[in-house]
Amino acid sequence: MAILCLARNLTDLQERLGAMIVAYRRDRTPVYARDIKADGAMTVLLKDAMQPNLVQTLEKE
């Protein structure tokens, strides 16, 4: 949820989600969400969740 709150727009949200480590390989290198092409799907799922934040910003609350 912190990523959602920190994102400025949908592009920024997708970049932040893509930078998340989701696993480690056997050689202990990280697997990022963008490596398995999951950042786009996660962005679509969270797109509607971002709308209330934009409304609250417009209301100055």
GROMACS elastic network, one bead per residue, 0.5 to 0.9 nm:
[ bonds ]
;  ai    aj funct       b0    kb
    1     4     6  0.51134   500
    1     5     6  0.63826   500
    1     6     6  0.87432   500
    2     5     6  0.50837   500
    2     6     6  0.61306   500
    2     7     6  0.86065   500
    3     6     6  0.51867   500
    3     7     6  0.60941   500
    3    13     6  0.70245   500
    3    16     6  0.66657   500
    3    17     6  0.72924   500
    4     7     6  0.54482   500
    4     8     6  0.87075   500
    4    13     6  0.66564   500
    4    16     6  0.88376   500
    4    17     6  0.89394   500
    4    46     6  0.77790   500
    4    49     6  0.82106   500
    4    50     6  0.69593   500
    5     8     6  0.82146   500
    5    50     6  0.81748   500
    5    53     6  0.78663   500
    6    12     6  0.88975   500
    6    13     6  0.81283   500
    7    10     6  0.73467   500
    7    11     6  0.84413   500
    7    12     6  0.55324   500
    7    14     6  0.87138   500
    7    16     6  0.75930   500
    7    50     6  0.89241   500
    8    11     6  0.81688   500
    8    12     6  0.60051   500
    8    13     6  0.71649   500
    9    12     6  0.53199   500
    9    13     6  0.61714   500
    9    14     6  0.87583   500
    9    50     6  0.86433   500
   10    14     6  0.61526   500
   10    15     6  0.86372   500
   10    43     6  0.72364   500
   10    47     6  0.71739   500
   10    50     6  0.84856   500
   11    14     6  0.51582   500
   11    15     6  0.62996   500
   11    16     6  0.86895   500
   11    43     6  0.87391   500
   12    15     6  0.51100   500
   12    16     6  0.61777   500
   12    17     6  0.85827   500
   13    16     6  0.51616   500
   13    17     6  0.60981   500
   13    18     6  0.85016   500
   13    39     6  0.89556   500
   13    43     6  0.67894   500
   13    46     6  0.88325   500
   13    47     6  0.89731   500
   14    17     6  0.51033   500
   14    18     6  0.60134   500
   14    19     6  0.86611   500
   14    39     6  0.58037   500
   14    40     6  0.65017   500
   14    42     6  0.77932   500
   14    43     6  0.55962   500
   15    18     6  0.50915   500
   15    19     6  0.63672   500
   15    34     6  0.85012   500
   15    39     6  0.76355   500
   16    19     6  0.52206   500
   16    20     6  0.68734   500
   16    39     6  0.85363   500
   17    20     6  0.54818   500
   17    32     6  0.88724   500
   17    33     6  0.68116   500
   17    34     6  0.78066   500
   17    38     6  0.84567   500
   17    39     6  0.55475   500
   17    40     6  0.85485   500
   17    42     6  0.73344   500
   17    43     6  0.74981   500
   18    21     6  0.82363   500
   18    32     6  0.63431   500
   18    35     6  0.78787   500
   18    37     6  0.81523   500
   18    38     6  0.73587   500
   18    40     6  0.81938   500
   18    42     6  0.89988   500
   19    32     6  0.58717   500
   19    33     6  0.64609   500
   19    34     6  0.68394   500
   19    39     6  0.85414   500
   20    31     6  0.84737   500
   20    32     6  0.55206   500
   20    33     6  0.57493   500
   20    34     6  0.81212   500
   20    39     6  0.89087   500
   21    24     6  0.78589   500
   21    30     6  0.61394   500
   21    31     6  0.57111   500
   21    33     6  0.63245   500
   22    30     6  0.76075   500
   22    31     6  0.58897   500
   22    32     6  0.56729   500
   22    33     6  0.60126   500
   23    29     6  0.86794   500
   23    30     6  0.60336   500
   23    31     6  0.51191   500
   23    32     6  0.72261   500
   23    33     6  0.87491   500
   24    27     6  0.77933   500
   24    28     6  0.53736   500
   24    29     6  0.55580   500
   24    31     6  0.54610   500
   24    32     6  0.87289   500
   25    28     6  0.50595   500
   25    29     6  0.54329   500
   25    30     6  0.63012   500
   25    31     6  0.67367   500
   26    29     6  0.74562   500
   27    30     6  0.89212   500
   31    34     6  0.83211   500
   31    35     6  0.63595   500
   31    36     6  0.78274   500
   32    35     6  0.52090   500
   32    36     6  0.71127   500
   32    37     6  0.88894   500
   32    38     6  0.88601   500
   33    36     6  0.55753   500
   33    37     6  0.62749   500
   33    38     6  0.52347   500
   33    39     6  0.56561   500
   34    38     6  0.58267   500
   34    39     6  0.53733   500
   34    40     6  0.81809   500
   35    38     6  0.76618   500
   35    39     6  0.87299   500
   36    39     6  0.81583   500
   37    40     6  0.67377   500
   37    41     6  0.78943   500
   38    41     6  0.54008   500
   38    42     6  0.62190   500
   38    43     6  0.86253   500
   39    42     6  0.51996   500
   39    43     6  0.61007   500
   39    44     6  0.87316   500
   40    43     6  0.50750   500
   40    44     6  0.63182   500
   40    45     6  0.87676   500
   41    44     6  0.51923   500
   41    45     6  0.63667   500
   41    46     6  0.87631   500
   42    45     6  0.51059   500
   42    46     6  0.62048   500
   42    47     6  0.85031   500
   43    46     6  0.51343   500
   43    47     6  0.58360   500
   44    47     6  0.51474   500
   44    48     6  0.78594   500
   45    48     6  0.70310   500
   45    49     6  0.78423   500
   46    49     6  0.50126   500
   46    50     6  0.64450   500
   47    50     6  0.54319   500
   47    51     6  0.71403   500
   48    51     6  0.54225   500
   48    52     6  0.79849   500
   49    52     6  0.65778   500
   49    53     6  0.78165   500
   50    53     6  0.54635   500
   50    54     6  0.66742   500
   51    54     6  0.51555   500
   51    55     6  0.63830   500
   51    56     6  0.87432   500
   52    55     6  0.50412   500
   52    56     6  0.61264   500
   52    57     6  0.85373   500
   53    56     6  0.51870   500
   53    57     6  0.62247   500
   53    58     6  0.87899   500
   54    57     6  0.50682   500
   54    58     6  0.63648   500
   54    59     6  0.87855   500
   55    58     6  0.51245   500
   55    59     6  0.63106   500
   55    60     6  0.86707   500
   56    59     6  0.50643   500
   56    60     6  0.61915   500
   56    61     6  0.54898   500
   57    60     6  0.50129   500
   57    61     6  0.62465   500
   58    61     6  0.78457   500
